[in-house]
Amino acid sequence: RTEVNSGILSACASNHPKISAQSLPKDGTLKHKAFYSENLTESRKFLKSKEEQCDLSKIKGSIYETMYSPPECPFCGKIEDCSQDMEAHVKTKHANLLDTPLEDCDQPLYDCPMCGLICTNYRILQEHVDLHLEESNFGQGMDRIQCSRDLELAHQLQQEEDRKRRSEESRQEMEEFQKLRRQYGLDNSGGYKQQQLRNMEIEVNRGRMHPSEFHRRKADMMESLAIGIDDGKTKTSGIIEALCRYYQNAATDVKRVWFSAVVDHFHSSFGDKGWGCGYRNFQMLLSSLLQNDVYDDCLKGMSVPCIPKIQSMIEDAWKEGFDPQGASQLNNRLQGTKAWIGACEVYTLLTSLRVKCHIVDFHKATGPLGTHPRLFEWILNYYSSEREGGPKVVCTSKPPIYLQHQGHSRTVVGIEERKNRTLCLLIFDPGCPSREMQKLLKQDMEASSLKQLRKFVGNLKHKQYQIVAVEGVLSSEEKVARRQASQVFTAEKIP
């Protein structure tokens, strides 16, 4: 019965080419159609085999009739003589069960454009394709949902990354800010007095200072702070005079040399080591002015002040209205701190004392390899009124020059013009201790001792330099005008 049924089914498609199902969908709703397609394909193969058998039976009829029993209708049980008769019977009597037309069985087949499944009914094909479309729409919807979720997750991850980055940047900025505050003495860790006592205690603990020496120095410091005058323990006098004698008798490679007026050298102590260079250079400059009769009227016989006193004097200048911008940057307070001072604070203090001065800014290199030959030329013009003729050693009445660069300041006390036409500055550095400076006072001073003073063009290669040069005395009216100008102050810049 199964063979007959399969043959009948395949006969309905005998006039059409064979089309097999491809990549059938896994959905359970399509399984019955896939099963039907497979039966249809197998039926066609079986029909071809049966036709060949029928042709063969015509030749050898008697043999095949004895070997096979007559076919029986699977629907009503009727028996026919051969398979062709049974096929005609089924097509005629049971056509409605086969869902095939009565005549010729020439029915069009429909294959699915999406998976290749063959259907004999257009309505079934349409329902089948609709299922494909529903699955596609559902998949696209799921893709959109997944994409939306992915975007939301990516956005959340990006927000978290940005938050961590901002937090890290804020932490680093705070650390840098605190580092700068410590570097410039604005971290409320105490000032000159606290640092002096702390460093002397360290020396005692290390066995490098006797306790009796500690108490003696402490007493001297307290007295100095009380009267506001430097104790002179870091001062070295008479160096300019010794240098003039040396250049008169030696330094054969020097054509001419110019010196400032007499100036004392001050170096840093336990109380200001690491931050007091600006104050020490002001002491050097003031020591020269105090020995010059031109400035007696404005300085009124004052002595070289100690560092806390200098801080107090700068604060008083701020209160008068000088340099409000600089005052605000230092929180209007210097006393009790280790705050650095620079060219602006020195200018402010001198102007408040009616000392006429100005700032010159060498804001960029003017020579090869980051050098500043224009700075050397300016200082030479400041000290030398005449370049040709005259004695080899010129001791001028010009005050020394305050020289500032990033992180440090020094005092220019002279300049050499060498026989090869190069220039060399002579500089007092507050970082050089007294024992080294006192070597310059020896009668038999060696040329190697000058190494700590000499600075050639190739030795000054910082990005920017500022100098404070003293020019004379201000009248009361000029002082008021400069105070007003300092509120919008800009330094003179050398192009």
Long-range contacts (C-beta under 8 A, 24 or more apart in sequence): 1-72, 1-74, 2-74, 3-46, 3-50, 4-71, 4-72, 4-73, 4-74, 4-83, 4-86, 4-87, 4-90, 5-74, 6-39, 6-42, 6-43, 6-46, 6-47, 7-43, 7-46, 7-47, 7-50, 7-83, 7-87, 8-86, 8-87, 8-90, 8-91, 8-98, 9-39, 9-40, 9-43, 9-98, 10-40, 10-42, 10-43, 10-44, 10-45, 10-46, 10-47, 11-47, 11-87, 11-91, 11-105, 12-98, 12-100, 12-105, 12-107, 12-120, 13-40, 13-43, 13-44, 13-105, 13-107, 13-109, 14-44, 14-47, 14-105, 15-105, 15-106, 16-109, 18-44, 19-109, 19-111, 19-116, 19-118, 20-116, 21-115, 21-116, 21-117, 21-118, 22-115, 22-116, 23-115, 23-116, 24-115, 24-117, 25-115, 25-131, 25-132, 25-135, 27-131, 27-135, 29-131, 30-117, 30-128, 30-131, 33-117, 33-119, 33-124, 33-128, 34-117, 37-117, 37-118, 40-118, 40-120, 50-83, 54-82, 54-83, 54-84, 57-82, 184-275, 184-338, 184-339, 184-340, 185-275, 185-337, 185-338, 185-339, 185-340, 186-330, 186-331, 186-337, 186-338, 186-339, 188-337, 189-338, 190-336, 190-337, 190-338, 191-308, 191-311, 191-335, 191-336, 191-337, 191-338, 192-271, 192-272, 192-276, 192-306, 192-307, 192-308, 192-338, 193-221, 193-225, 193-271, 193-308, 195-270, 195-271, 195-272, 195-273, 195-338, 196-221, 196-269, 196-270, 196-271, 197-221, 199-270, 199-271, 199-273, 200-270, 203-270, 221-271, 224-306, 225-306, 225-308, 225-309, 228-305, 228-306, 228-308, 228-309, 228-312, 229-303, 229-304, 229-305, 229-306, 229-309, 230-266, 230-283, 230-303, 230-304, 230-305, 230-306, 230-307, 231-306, 232-304, 233-269, 234-266, 234-267, 234-268, 234-269, 234-280, 234-434, 235-264, 235-265, 235-266, 235-287, 235-304, 235-434, 236-264, 236-265, 236-266, 236-267, 236-434, 236-437, 236-438, 236-441, 237-264, 237-265, 238-441, 239-263, 239-264, 239-265, 239-413, 239-428, 239-437, 239-440, 239-441, 240-395, 240-413, 240-414, 242-440, 242-441, 242-442, 242-445, 243-414, 243-426, 243-440, 244-393, 244-395, 246-445, 246-450, 247-392, 247-393, 248-392, 248-393, 250-447, 251-416, 251-447, 253-418, 253-419, 253-420, 254-392, 254-416, 254-417, 254-418, 254-419, 255-392, 255-417, 255-418, 255-419, 256-384, 256-390, 256-391, 256-392, 256-393, 256-394, 256-416, 256-417, 257-392, 257-393, 257-394, 257-414, 257-415, 257-416, 257-417, 257-426, 258-380, 258-383, 258-384, 258-394, 258-396, 258-414, 258-415, 259-383, 259-393, 259-394, 259-395, 259-396, 259-413, 259-414, 259-426, 260-288, 260-383, 260-396, 260-398, 260-399, 260-400, 260-401, 260-412, 260-413, 260-414, 261-288, 261-291, 261-292, 261-395, 261-396, 261-397, 261-398, 261-399, 261-400, 262-288, 262-291, 263-287, 263-288, 263-399, 263-400, 263-411, 263-413, 263-428, 264-288, 264-304, 265-428, 265-430, 265-432, 265-434, 265-437, 266-304, 266-430, 267-430, 267-431, 267-432, 267-433, 267-434, 267-437, 268-430, 268-431, 271-307, 272-307, 272-338, 274-338, 275-338, 275-339, 275-340, 276-307, 276-430, 277-340, 277-408, 277-409, 277-410, 277-430, 277-431, 278-340, 278-341, 278-342, 278-345, 278-346, 278-404, 278-409, 279-307, 279-310, 279-311, 279-341, 280-430, 281-346, 281-402, 281-409, 281-410, 281-411, 281-428, 281-430, 282-310, 282-341, 282-346, 282-349, 282-402, 283-310, 284-400, 284-411, 284-428, 284-430, 285-346, 285-350, 285-399, 285-400, 285-402, 285-411, 285-468, 285-470, 288-399, 288-400, 289-355, 289-399, 289-470, 292-397, 292-399, 294-397, 294-472, 294-473, 295-355, 295-473, 297-473, 298-353, 298-354, 298-355, 298-473, 298-474, 299-353, 299-355, 308-335, 310-349, 311-335, 311-337, 311-339, 313-349, 313-352, 314-341, 314-345, 314-348, 314-349, 316-352, 317-348, 317-349, 317-351, 317-352, 318-348, 320-352, 320-483, 321-483, 321-484, 321-486, 321-487, 322-348, 322-351, 322-352, 322-483, 322-486, 323-347, 323-348, 323-486, 323-487, 323-489, 324-487, 325-487, 325-489, 342-404, 342-409, 342-466, 343-402, 343-404, 343-409, 343-466, 343-467, 343-468, 343-491, 344-489, 346-402, 346-468, 347-468, 348-486, 350-468, 350-470, 351-474, 351-479, 351-482, 351-483, 351-486, 352-479, 352-483, 354-473, 354-474, 354-475, 354-476, 354-479, 355-470, 355-473, 355-474, 356-470, 356-471, 356-472, 356-473, 356-474, 356-478, 357-468, 357-469, 357-470, 357-471, 358-468, 358-469, 358-471, 358-492, 359-466, 359-467, 359-468, 359-491, 359-492, 360-466, 360-467, 360-469, 360-491, 360-492, 360-493, 360-494, 361-464, 361-465, 361-466, 361-491, 361-492, 361-493, 361-494, 362-464, 362-465, 362-466, 362-467, 362-493, 362-494, 363-464, 363-493, 363-494, 364-463, 364-464, 365-461, 365-463, 366-494, 367-457, 369-458, 369-461, 370-461, 370-463, 371-457, 371-458, 371-460, 371-461, 372-457, 372-460, 372-461, 372-465, 373-423, 373-457, 374-494, 375-460, 375-465, 375-467, 375-494, 376-415, 376-423, 376-425, 376-457, 377-423, 378-467, 378-494, 379-412, 379-415, 379-425, 379-467, 380-415, 380-417, 380-423, 382-469, 383-414, 383-415, 384-415, 398-470, 399-470, 400-428, 401-467, 401-468, 401-469, 402-467, 402-468, 402-469, 403-427, 403-465, 403-466, 403-467, 404-465, 404-466, 404-467, 404-468, 405-460, 405-462, 405-464, 405-465, 405-466, 406-462, 406-463, 406-464, 412-467, 413-453, 416-454, 422-456, 422-457, 423-456, 423-457, 424-454, 424-455, 424-456, 425-454, 425-455, 425-456, 425-460, 426-453, 426-454, 426-455, 427-453, 427-454, 427-455, 428-453, 466-491
